[in-house]
Amino acid sequence: MRFLDLSLILPHGYAETTGNQGRVVPSTSYVPSRQKRSYEEDEEMEVQPQKQKETHAASQSTTDQHGNGDCKRRETGKKGPSCLVKVYEDWDSFKLNDTLEVYGILSVSPALSALADEKDAFLDPTESMETAEEQRVHSPPAMLVPRLHMLYAKRLAHNNPLLPYGGLEEISAFFSSTLGEMAAVRAELLSYFTHVLLGDALAAEYLLLHLISTVYARRDVLPLGKLALNLSGCPAVSSYTERLYQIIQQLVPSSYYLAMSLQNMNQMQLVPKKDYVANRLVSGALQLAKNTSLFLDQTQLEQGQLDTTGVRNVTALGNLISWQKVDYDFNYHQMEFPCNINVLIARDGHISPSLSPQSDCHMHLQPQVAPSHMEEYLGSLHIHPQASSQLNKFRVFLGVARLLDYSISEEVTKAVEDDFVEMRKDDPQSMSADALHRMLVVARLLSLSLGQTSLSRDSWLRARHIETLRRSRMEQHKSVNGNEP
């Protein structure tokens, strides 16, 4: 028998496993590193043992420095009970950070838990060989960490509760009924993002494309499909970046806000680390579920010196953005784990670009709001400006666009190659292989956002056009400021 260490957010119900490979063990100090939001804001969290529960949360832990047995959760704005899931067969089929749907019997009785633990020790002799520290960590009090005896579990292909989880026919029927509305919903969402981004329609376009991006394949070490967005020029007033995150938080199933202050960079543990004394993996902030939206707020960064931990954390963020991987720390060696995280970097003008992690796409915000009216305008950006039905339309749109298949015909491929050759002739310095790759990613996301599963000539030309506008804006901004990329 093996354990899955889960942290439950009950209103929606998904579960995401985290821990070291082979055996996943619980922690008495829970610190989930990502923020799970509920789609129904007035829903209260309850524990209902009689109902099967699907939970979605990254069960992440840090070392209990005081040695106490209390369970604590990372300050992410959401609270929920922790749970120890007992798996009796096929435990090797679950991978690190998988999102699972779990059905089982919930036990909160200390007496039953003690009886079960004695039986576990009888069935698995290695249980009785654990040290006191291992027993304290692996078998926390049932009143604090209930046991869920798993009867059935399946891995979920996505974490959007508004989309079907059924077979291919059910999913295909749902997509067929949705594709016809994609263009209209896209226009509404683009208009909403334009309002949120202070009237900047081009930045709104790239924000929309960023939110539907995902790693769909890997070529050697290169992850394909990602679009990490660096949004500079954010107003340094009225906590604009925090409001922007809260709005994004309402649209995606899972997200995490990381304020890149000097204190956080020097003190936080971003990378999971193995604790050999307790025989567990102590999770870090970057141990996130697939397709989590990671919001890096660089407006919080102040002058100062990064220490060794800070440099290591910034390096970890760079690896996550560039290669979509996190190197877990096993003390004597590092183990590389691939991931699929959407990263948005928000910064204002006082941060040097050299201090900002490298991204796939840099967009400088151009507010269309007069500075004298900025405070009033920002005050109108509410967290819930849309009706619930409208929000659900946006959520379905973002989920469907991310899951659609995509292809490029030979005819369009030849046209793209010819266009690139001509662009290289006109501007050999700007038209690099990286620029072509970025245009292809933008063209792919643009097509999917319109409900098109193959690249058309019109979508390619549109992608070329918005990339030209973005590069022109960045060149103009560079000539004015001198230090921007």
N, C-alpha and C positions, 0 to 999 in steps of 0.2 A: 504494500500500500504506500502511496505517496501523497504529499500535501500540495495543494495549490493555495497560495496566499492571496486572497482577494480583498479588495476594499469595495464595499457595496454602496452604490448610489441608487436607492430603490425606486424612485418614481418612474424611471424608464427601464430599467432593467437591462444592462449588458454587463458582461464581466470580462476583464482583461487580465491574463495571467502574467505575473512577473516573477523572476527569481532565477537562481542558478540552474544550469542545465542538469538533468539527471534527477535532481531532487529539489523541489521548491519548498522553502520553509517559511514559517510566519515570523513576524517581528512584533515585539511588544511596543514598538514606537513607530506608528504609521505616519508617513509623510507623502501623500500622493502628489506627484509633480505636475499634474495637468488638471485643468479645470473642466469639469463636466457640468454642462448647463442643462436645465430641464426645459423642454419645449412648452410645458404648461406651468406658468410662473406661479399660479396659485396652488399648485399641487404640494401637499405636505408629504414628508418622508415617513413611511411606516414600515414596520417589520411584520409581514404576514406569513407565518410559517405554513399556512394551509395552501398558499398559492405558489406555483413555480415562479422563480425570479430570474429575470435576465438582468444582469448588472453590467454597467460599463464604467470602469475606472481603472486607472493605473495604480496598482497596489504597490506603493513605493514606501520605503522605510529608511530611517536613519538610526544610527546607533543611539541607544538610550544612555546618555552620558551619566545619568544619576543612578542607573541600575534599577529603576523602579519598574513596576509592571503595568503602568498605565498606558493606554493607547492614545496616541495623538495623531492629528491629521494636519497636513500642510495647510497654511493659511491661503486657501484658494477661493474662499467665499462660499464653498459648499461643505456641508457636514454630512456624515453618514457613518453607519456602523462598519466595523471591520468584520471579516469572516474568514474562517479557516475551512477550506473545502477539502474533504477527504476523497481521494480518488483510489478506487480499488482495482482498476485494470486499465491498460492502455495509456498509462500516464506519460509514456515516452512520445505519444502522438501530439502532445501540446508543446508549442514552441514559446520562446520568450516573447512577452508582450502581445500574444494572440488575444483577439477579442472573441469571447465565447458566450454562447447561450447555455446556461446551466440549469438543469432540473435536479432537485434533490430534496432531502428531508432535513429541515433545519432543527438543530438541537441546541437549546440554551441551558439545559439542566446540568449543573456541575457534577451531579452523581452519575448521570448517563455518560458524560464526557470522560470521567475518571474510569468508568467501567470499560468504555471503548478504548481508552488509552492502554489499559492493562491487556485487553485483547490484542491490540496492535503490537504490543511488545512480545506477546506470545507468538503471533504470526510472523513477526519480523524480529529475529534475535538481535539485530543491530540496534534496535530501539533501546535495549537495556544497556548498551555500551556507550550511550551518550554521556557527556560530561554534564555537570550541574548547569553550566551556562547554556549549553545546547538545549537541555530540557526546559529551562526557563524561557528560552526564545521559541522553541518548537511547540511547546504546550502551554500557552498562556491561559489564564483563567477563563472558563467558558462564559462567565457573566460579562467579561469584557470582549472576548472574541468568540462568538458562537461557532459551532461546527455545522457545516453543511455537507451531508453525506450524499455524494453525487450518484444519481441514478443514470443520468444521460447528459451529454454535453456535445455541442457541435460548434465548429469554428465558423464565425460570421464573415462573409465576404466584404461587408461594409458596416459602418456604425451609424447609419441614418435610419431611425425608427419609422420614418415616413415612407420608406421604400420597401418593397417586398423582399423577403428572405427565402421564398419558395424555390421551386424548380425552374428550369429554363423556360418552360411554356408560360408560367405565371409572370416571370420577369419580362419576357418578350412582349406579352400582351400589355403590361404596364407601360413599357417603353413606347410601344406603338401608339398608345393613347396619349402619351405625353409629348412626343416629338413635334406634333403639329402646333403645340402651344409654346415651344421653346423660344422662338423669335420674339413673340409678344411679351413673354415674361422677362426675357433678356432686356428688352427696351425699358420696361418698368424698373428693373433692378439697376440698370445703368443710370437712369434718371435719379434714382434714390442715392446711388453712390456719388453722383455728381454733386448733389446737395450736401452730402456728408463731407466731401472733399472740397468744400468751399467754392463750388462752381467750376472746378477743373475737370472737364469732360474726358480729357486724355488720360489723366491719372485714374479716373473712375474706370476707364476701359481696362487698364492694366491691373487694377485691383480685382476686377471681376475675373480676368484671366488667371490671375494668381490663385484665387480661391478654388478654381476647378482643376488646377494643375495637380498631377500625381506622377509618381515614378511608375511607368508601365513596363519597363524592361531595363536591363543592365547590359552594357556592352563592355566586356572586361570589367574595369573598375568604374566606368562612367555610367551614372544613373541617367536614364533618358525620360524626359517628360516634365521634370521639375521646373519651376519658375519662382525662385526666391526673389522677393521684391524689396528693394531698398528705397524707401520713401523719405526723401530729405525735404527740408524746408517747412516742416510742420510748425505751426504757430506755438510759441512758448508761453501761451496764456491759457488760463481756464482749464488746465489739464486736458488739452485737446487729444493727446495720444491715448489717455485713459478712456476718454469717451469713444474714440475710434475703436479701441479694443472691445469695449462693451457692446458696440453695435455689431462688430464682427462676431462676437460671442453669441449673439442672438441668432446668427444665421448658420453656424456650423455645429455639428454634434459634440465636438470636443476641442478644447483650446487651453492654452496656458500662457499667462502673462509673466514675462520676466523683465523686471526693471534692471537695466544694466548699470546700476550705480557702482561706484568704486568699492563700496562695502560689500555688496552682493558678489561682485566678481572675486574679491579676495577671501570671502568667507563661505560662500555656498559650495556645496558639493554637486557639481553638474553631472559628473560621470559616476555610474555605479561602481562600487568597490566590494571585493570579497572580504568578509570578516571570518577569519579562520578560527578564531576562538569560539564564536557562536555557530560556526559552520552555516553561514547564510550570506546572501548577497545583499549588501546595503545599497538601496537604490539611490539614484541621483535625479536631478531635475530633468535630465535629457532622456530618461527612460520613459518614453511616450508611446502611446498606441498609434497604429497606422493612421495616417491622414489627420493627425492632430494639427491644429493651427497654432504655431508658436509665434508669439508676438514679442519681439525684442524692442524694448523702449530705451533708446539711447539718449533721449532727452534728460534722463536721470543721471547721466554720467557727468561727473565733476572732475576737476583737476586733481591729480595725485599720482601715486606710484603703484603700479601693479606688482604684487609680490609673486612668489612662485605659484601659489594656488591660482591667483588671478591670471597669470600667463597661461597656465594649464587649462583654465576654463575658457579663455578666449580662443585658444587653439582647438579645444573640443567643439566650440561653436562653429569655427571655420570648417572643420572636418564634416560636421553635420550639414552645413549649407552646401559645401562644394561636392562632397562625395556621398552624402546621405548615409553616414555610418557613425557609430559611436564606439570608441575603444574602451571596453570595460576593463577596470583595473583589478587584476588578480595578484597584486603585490609583486610577484616575481616575473610576471609577464602580462601583456595586454591581449585581450581577445576582441576581435572586431565583429560587431553585430550590425548588419544592414538595417536601415530604417526608411521610413517614408513620411517625412514631416514637412508641412508647408511653413516656410519661415518668412515673416514680414518684419523688416527692420524699419523703425520709425525714428527719425532724428530731426533736430532743428539745425540752424545754421552755425552754431558755435562749436560743433564737434568736427574735428579734422577727419577727412575721409580715410586717412591712414589708420585711424582707430576703429573704423567700422568694418565688420566682417565682410568679406567679399560676397557679392550676390550675383545672381544671373542677370538682373535687370535693375538699372538705377533710374528712378523717376524723381525729378525735382518738382515739388508741388508749386503751382502758380495760383494762389487764391484770387478769386474774382470779387472778393469782398473787401471793401475799403477798410483800412486799419481802424478808423474811427467807429465803424459799425461791427468790428470783430467780436467784441464781448457780447453784444446783443445777439448776433448771429449764432455764436456758439451756444448761447443759452437756449436757443430753439432746437438744438440737436438733442432730442430726447432718446433714451435708450429704447423705447418702444413707440416709435412714431407711426408704425403701421398697424393695421388691424391684424388679429391673429391669423385669419385666413390668408391675408396677403403675405405675411411672414412665412407661412407654410408653403405657399407657392414658391417663394424664393428658396426655401430650404430644399424643396423637391427639385427645383431647377439645378441648384448647385450639386446635389447628389447624383442626379441622372447624368449631367454633363461629364462628371468624373468617371462614370462607369461605362460610357458608350465605347464601342469598338471604333477603330479608326484605320483608314488605309489611304494610300496614294497610288493612283493609277500610273501606268508607264507613260501615258501621254502627258499628264501633269508633271511627272518627274522630269521629263525631257524639257518641258517649258520652264520649270524652275531652274534647271541647269543652265539653259540659255540665258535666262534673265540674270543669273548670278555672274556669268561671264561678262555680260554687258555692264553690270554694275561694277565689276572689278576694273574694267577698262576706264570707267568714268571716275572712280574713287578707289584706287588700289590700296590706300592706307586703311580706310575704314572697313572695306569689304574683306574681312578676314574669314577664316573657317569658323571662328567663334561667332561672328556676326551672322553667317549663314545658318549655323545651328540654332541661334536664338530666333531668327526669322521663321525657321521651320517649326520651332516650338510654339511661337506666337500664332502661326497659321493653323497649327493643329488645334490649339485651344480656341481660337476664333471660330473654326468650323464646328467644333463640338458644342460651343455655346449657342450656336444657331440651330442645333439639332441635326447637323450634317455629319455623316459617318465617313465621308471621304472628302479629300481636298479638291475644291473647285478652283477654276481660274480666278473667279471673282474674289474668293476668300484669300487666295494667295496675294492678289493685288492689294486687297485691303490690309493684309498683314504687312506688306512692304510699305504701304502708305503710313500706317501708324508708327512703324519703326523709324521711318524717315523723320516724322514729326518729333518723335522722342529724342533721336540723336541730335536733331537740329536744336531742340530745347537745351539739351545738355551741353552742346558746344557753345551756345549763347551764354549759358550760365557759367561755364568754365572761363570764357573770355572776360566776364565781369568779375568773377571771384578769384580766378587764377589758381586756386588750390583744389578745385573739384575735378574728379575724373570725367 
